Amino acid sequence: MTEPTDNSFDALLPAAMAAKAEQVGVAKANLPLRRLVPLGVLAGAFIALGANFATVVTAGGGSAPGVTRLLGGVVFSLGLILVVVSGAELFTGNTLIVIAYAGRRVTAVKLLRNWLVVFLSNFVGAAATAVLVAWSGQLSAGDGNVGVRARAIAETKGSLHFGEAVASAVLANCLVCLAVWMTLSARTLVDKIVVIVPPIAAFVAGGFEHSVANMYFFPVALFHGGSAPQSATAAPSPHVTWSHFLLDNLLPVTIGNVIGGALLVGLVYWFVYLRDVATVRP
């Protein structure tokens, strides 16, 4: 018997969103490497483009700090919009694959394989975009204000203590994964874009930490001179080094992103809507 086709334009309700999230997680966990790697590289590049957009928009000041941060968050949304609409594999969003794992639809090996491959591929895409931005000369635009802003962003992130970085990353990926979660309810392209912007704007305006975005923010600052001041008036950036990036920022931020996305969003929604379904599976 053929199931009736759902032609409704109404948004999916949370229970249906949870079932859809589980199906999407199974598909993502089973992607072959020949698709997973390039899609991961693309996602890293897409997030980097959003991060670059935010850097340019917030360079030079000229507005109240809150307004500037809000504008930066709105334009940063470009990154996740490109990921979701164009199709790419983003590590932070893929923490939601834990829903399929909790439902015993994918194994721990497949879950961790996806996370590792996508994480590394995101790094390649984001860092490669940082190289292109540095080569393009854009960081010298606006009397060098874009480059100054890029280094200031990395310095702020690099100066966080380990615990601060973890907590900030938890908040960031709660918002990112809620944006991804809400796109599962969408029926149209416009729906997806509309639900992405507010959570992403909130996480950027709040100054929270996103591992893949930082894969762009730090390399682009390092390629622009790292900790050395670029002019007599520019402040030094002692925390813009590869060691501060990898050990003091990327490591705790990745831990926090997994906690925020997998535990506080993915497993919570699985427990509410899918736990009873999983208990009856063999």
Secondary structure, DSSP 8 states (H G I E B T S, - for coil): ---------S---HHHHHHHHHHHHHHHHT--HHHHHHHHHHHHHHHHHHHHHHHHHHTT--S-HHHHHHHHHHHHHHHHHHHHHHT---HHHHGGGHHHHHTTSS-HHHHHHHHHHHHHHHHHHHHHHHHHHHHHTGGGTTTTHHHHHHHHHHHHHHTS-HHHHHHHHHHHHHHHHHHHHHHTT-SSHHHHHHHHHHHHHHHHHTT---HHHHHHHHHHHHHTTTTS-SSSSS---TT-SHHIIIIIIIHHHHHHHHIIIIIIIIIHHHHHHTHHHHHT--
